[in-house]
Amino acid sequence: MESVSWSRGTRAHQAELKVFTCCPGCRTQDARHPTDPLGCRTEWAHTVQTYFQEEAVEAAQEGALDYDQRLLLLRDADDLVGAAAHYSDSDPDDPPGGPFIRRLAAYAIASHAQGGKLSTGEYASKALLRAVVSDITSRYSPQDEVLITGLVLPMNKASRTCLERHGWVIFDQQGRYLVYANSLKSAQKALGVDASLGVDAFHAPGT
């Protein structure tokens, strides 16, 4: 059994997420944010960190029914190395059968794992995206047309590089954010997710 796996985040993980850190600004500066009146120099990462620490569990619970909101936790053995959230962004008035839109709401690699490889030799950032794409795959049939989108600030070079490496492209701009998009089929191919398996064995927890 491989040591890297993902599972759904629930209320039982609230305490663990409360201490989840992914913000480079917080890691490299003595003062912890947001108590520092100067603010965090990596605002985009700090916002994501705050989301996972304070909001992600509740958001997943509240949006589970209406938006199929999902909170995913990536582990290497017992070590929490990443977290992600995604939900259905399709309009309920759209005709049945798609195309469907899935929003990658937030994703982050834990500070101690950023830029590094996991025990399997795979980069943590790729493993987390693969978990997301595997989970999205399980929400639709192989015939469905699904588009995965995500908002990224232009200065967030790490996230942009990660997404672009695996087939996401800039589709639009929404306020301060770049809108990245990729088809589910393209993401499956780039990340090695077999749609016929629903959720691939690499990510099936406890198997």
C-alpha positions as CSV (number, residue, x, y, z in Angstrom):
1,M,0.0,0.0,0.0
2,E,1.3,3.4,-0.9
3,S,1.8,5.9,1.9
4,V,0.2,8.9,0.1
5,S,-3.6,9.1,0.2
6,W,-6.4,11.5,0.4
7,S,-9.7,11.7,2.4
8,R,-12.6,14.0,2.9
9,G,-12.2,16.7,5.5
10,T,-14.9,16.7,8.2
11,R,-15.5,18.4,11.6
12,A,-13.3,15.8,13.1
13,H,-10.3,17.5,11.4
14,Q,-11.1,21.0,12.6
15,A,-8.3,21.0,15.2
16,E,-5.7,19.7,12.8
17,L,-6.6,22.3,10.2
18,K,-6.5,25.0,12.8
19,V,-2.7,24.7,12.9
20,F,-2.3,24.0,9.1
21,T,0.2,26.5,7.7
22,C,0.9,27.2,4.0
23,C,1.8,31.0,4.0
24,P,5.4,31.8,3.1
25,G,5.1,35.2,4.6
26,C,4.2,33.8,8.0
27,R,7.0,31.2,7.7
28,T,9.8,33.7,7.0
29,Q,8.8,36.5,9.3
30,D,8.9,36.5,13.1
31,A,5.5,38.1,13.6
32,R,2.5,35.9,13.0
33,H,-0.4,37.3,11.0
34,P,-2.9,38.9,11.0
35,T,-1.8,40.3,14.4
36,D,1.1,42.1,12.6
37,P,-0.2,45.6,11.8
38,L,1.9,45.7,8.6
39,G,0.0,42.7,7.2
40,C,1.4,39.7,5.4
41,R,3.6,40.2,2.4
42,T,2.2,37.1,0.8
43,E,-1.4,38.2,1.1
44,W,-2.8,35.6,-1.3
45,A,-1.2,32.7,0.6
46,H,-2.3,34.1,3.9
47,T,-5.9,34.3,2.7
48,V,-5.8,30.7,1.7
49,Q,-4.2,29.7,5.0
50,T,-6.9,31.5,7.0
51,Y,-9.6,29.8,4.9
52,F,-8.3,26.3,5.7
53,Q,-7.8,27.2,9.4
54,E,-11.1,28.9,10.0
55,E,-13.6,28.4,7.3
56,A,-13.1,25.3,5.1
57,V,-14.8,22.7,7.3
58,E,-17.9,24.9,7.9
59,A,-18.0,25.8,4.2
60,A,-17.9,22.2,3.1
61,Q,-20.7,21.3,5.5
62,E,-22.9,24.2,4.5
63,G,-22.3,23.8,0.8
64,A,-22.4,20.0,0.7
65,L,-26.0,19.7,-0.5
66,D,-26.5,22.7,-2.7
67,Y,-23.1,22.9,-4.3
68,D,-21.6,19.5,-3.7
69,Q,-18.8,21.2,-1.8
70,R,-15.9,18.9,-1.0
71,L,-12.9,19.4,1.4
72,L,-10.0,17.1,0.7
73,L,-7.0,16.4,2.8
74,L,-3.8,14.9,1.4
75,R,-1.5,12.8,3.6
76,D,1.9,11.2,3.4
77,A,1.5,8.4,6.0
78,D,0.0,10.4,8.9
79,D,1.5,13.8,7.9
80,L,-1.0,16.3,6.5
81,V,0.7,17.7,3.5
82,G,-2.0,19.4,1.6
83,A,-5.6,20.6,1.5
84,A,-8.1,21.5,-1.2
85,A,-11.7,22.5,-1.7
86,H,-13.9,22.4,-4.8
87,Y,-17.6,22.7,-5.6
88,S,-20.1,22.8,-8.4
89,D,-20.2,26.2,-10.0
90,S,-22.9,25.2,-12.6
91,D,-26.1,27.3,-12.8
92,P,-29.0,25.2,-11.6
93,D,-31.0,26.6,-14.5
94,D,-28.6,25.2,-17.1
95,P,-30.0,22.3,-19.2
96,P,-29.4,18.8,-17.8
97,G,-26.4,17.0,-19.2
98,G,-23.8,19.7,-19.0
99,P,-21.4,21.2,-19.7
100,F,-20.7,21.3,-16.0
101,I,-18.4,23.8,-14.3
102,R,-16.4,22.8,-11.2
103,R,-14.6,25.5,-9.2
104,L,-11.3,24.8,-7.5
105,A,-12.0,27.1,-4.5
106,A,-8.7,26.7,-2.7
107,Y,-5.7,24.4,-2.6
108,A,-2.5,24.6,-0.6
109,I,0.6,22.6,0.2
110,A,1.7,22.6,3.9
111,S,4.7,24.9,4.5
112,H,7.0,22.0,5.3
113,A,6.2,20.2,2.1
114,Q,6.2,23.1,-0.4
115,G,8.4,22.5,-3.4
116,G,9.3,19.0,-2.2
117,K,8.5,15.4,-3.1
118,L,6.5,13.0,-1.0
119,S,7.7,9.5,0.1
120,T,6.4,8.1,-3.3
121,G,8.7,10.5,-5.2
122,E,5.8,12.6,-6.5
123,Y,5.8,16.3,-6.0
124,A,3.2,17.3,-3.3
125,S,1.6,19.9,-5.6
126,K,1.0,17.3,-8.3
127,A,-0.4,14.7,-5.8
128,L,-2.8,17.3,-4.4
129,L,-4.1,18.3,-7.9
130,R,-4.4,14.6,-8.7
131,A,-6.5,14.0,-5.6
132,V,-8.8,16.9,-6.7
133,V,-9.2,15.6,-10.2
134,S,-9.8,12.1,-8.9
135,D,-12.5,13.3,-6.6
136,I,-14.1,15.5,-9.4
137,T,-14.0,12.4,-11.7
138,S,-16.1,10.5,-9.1
139,R,-18.8,13.2,-9.2
140,Y,-19.6,12.8,-12.9
141,S,-20.0,10.1,-15.6
142,P,-17.3,9.5,-18.2
143,Q,-19.5,11.0,-20.8
144,D,-20.0,14.4,-19.0
145,E,-18.3,17.5,-20.2
146,V,-16.7,19.2,-17.2
147,L,-14.7,22.4,-17.0
148,I,-12.5,23.0,-13.9
149,T,-11.9,26.7,-13.1
150,G,-9.9,28.5,-10.4
151,L,-9.1,32.1,-9.5
152,V,-5.5,33.1,-9.0
153,L,-3.9,36.4,-8.3
154,P,-1.3,37.4,-10.9
155,M,1.5,37.7,-8.3
156,N,0.9,34.1,-7.1
157,K,3.5,32.6,-9.3
158,A,3.7,29.3,-7.5
159,S,0.1,28.4,-8.1
160,R,0.1,29.7,-11.6
161,T,3.1,27.6,-12.5
162,C,1.6,24.5,-10.9
163,L,-1.7,24.9,-12.8
164,E,0.0,25.7,-16.1
165,R,2.3,22.7,-15.8
166,H,-0.8,20.4,-15.7
167,G,-2.8,22.0,-18.5
168,W,-4.7,24.9,-17.0
169,V,-4.7,28.1,-19.1
170,I,-5.9,31.7,-18.5
171,F,-9.5,31.8,-19.6
172,D,-10.6,35.2,-18.4
173,Q,-10.1,37.8,-15.7
174,Q,-12.5,38.5,-12.8
175,G,-11.6,41.6,-10.9
176,R,-8.1,41.2,-9.5
177,Y,-8.0,37.5,-10.3
178,L,-7.0,35.5,-13.4
179,V,-9.5,32.8,-14.2
180,Y,-7.7,29.6,-15.0
181,A,-9.5,26.7,-16.7
182,N,-9.0,23.2,-17.8
183,S,-11.3,20.4,-19.1
184,L,-11.6,17.5,-16.8
185,K,-10.5,15.1,-19.6
186,S,-7.4,17.2,-20.2
187,A,-6.6,17.3,-16.4
188,Q,-7.2,13.5,-16.1
189,K,-4.6,12.9,-18.9
190,A,-2.1,15.3,-17.5
191,L,-2.3,13.9,-14.0
192,G,-2.7,10.2,-14.8
193,V,-6.3,9.8,-13.5
194,D,-8.2,6.9,-15.1
195,A,-11.8,8.0,-15.5
196,S,-13.0,4.4,-15.9
197,L,-12.0,3.7,-12.3
198,G,-14.0,6.6,-10.8
199,V,-11.4,7.3,-8.1
200,D,-8.0,5.8,-8.9
201,A,-6.5,3.3,-6.5
202,F,-3.6,5.5,-5.6
203,H,-5.9,7.9,-3.8
204,A,-8.5,5.5,-2.4
205,P,-8.0,5.8,1.4
206,G,-7.6,2.6,3.4
207,T,-7.0,0.3,0.4
